[in-house]
């Protein structure tokens, strides 16, 4: 991991503020969803991008019965050739 040199305090509700420069650099906007991971004793935040349950693609993803499936896998499931 790369250190940014930025230190923030956790407020009484457990929140921290991501600096504007970091949000711009990582293309994080208001209302964007973030995934939270734990790696040893580190907390890792990642901008959430839904991916296909079959091929892990994040392009052209739709929700089918609560699962994320890309258009290429939908075509494959229908017996058609993927894009």
C-alpha positions in Angstrom: 0.0 0.0 0.0 1.1 3.5 -0.7 1.0 6.1 2.1 -0.7 9.4 1.4 0.6 11.2 4.5 -3.0 12.2 5.4 -4.3 11.6 8.9 -7.9 12.0 9.9 -9.7 11.5 13.2 -12.7 9.2 13.6 -15.7 11.2 14.9 -18.2 10.1 17.6 -20.3 8.3 15.0 -17.4 6.3 13.6 -17.0 8.4 10.4 -13.9 9.8 8.7 -13.7 12.3 5.9 -11.9 11.4 2.6 -10.1 14.4 1.4 -11.4 16.1 -1.8 -8.1 15.4 -3.6 -8.4 11.7 -2.9 -12.1 11.6 -4.0 -11.2 13.4 -7.2 -8.2 11.1 -7.9 -10.3 8.0 -7.3 -13.4 9.3 -9.0 -15.5 9.0 -5.8 -18.7 11.1 -5.8 -21.4 11.9 -3.3 -23.7 8.8 -2.9 -21.1 6.4 -4.4 -21.1 3.0 -2.7 -17.9 1.9 -1.0 -16.9 -1.7 -0.2 -15.1 -2.2 3.1 -12.5 -4.9 3.5 -10.2 -6.0 6.4 -6.7 -7.1 5.5 -4.9 -8.1 8.7 -5.1 -5.0 10.9 -5.8 -2.6 8.0 -9.2 -1.4 6.8 -9.4 -1.0 3.0 -12.0 1.0 1.2 -12.8 0.4 -2.5 -15.3 2.1 -4.7 -18.1 -0.5 -5.3 -18.5 -1.8 -8.8 -20.9 -4.7 -9.3 -19.4 -7.5 -11.4 -20.8 -10.6 -13.1 -21.0 -13.7 -10.9 -19.8 -15.8 -13.8 -16.9 -13.9 -15.4 -16.2 -11.0 -13.0 -16.7 -8.4 -15.7 -18.0 -5.0 -14.6 -19.1 -4.0 -18.1 -22.9 -4.1 -19.0 -24.0 -5.8 -15.8 -27.7 -6.4 -15.1 -29.4 -7.9 -12.1 -31.2 -11.2 -12.6 -33.0 -12.7 -9.6 -30.7 -10.8 -7.3 -27.5 -11.8 -9.0 -25.2 -9.6 -11.3 -24.9 -11.0 -14.8 -23.1 -9.3 -17.7 -24.7 -9.2 -21.2 -22.0 -11.6 -22.6 -22.9 -14.3 -20.1 -26.6 -13.7 -20.6 -26.0 -14.4 -24.3 -24.0 -17.5 -23.5 -26.8 -18.8 -21.1 -29.3 -18.3 -23.9 -27.1 -20.5 -26.2 -26.0 -17.5 -28.3 -22.3 -16.7 -28.9 -21.0 -14.1 -26.4 -20.0 -10.7 -27.9 
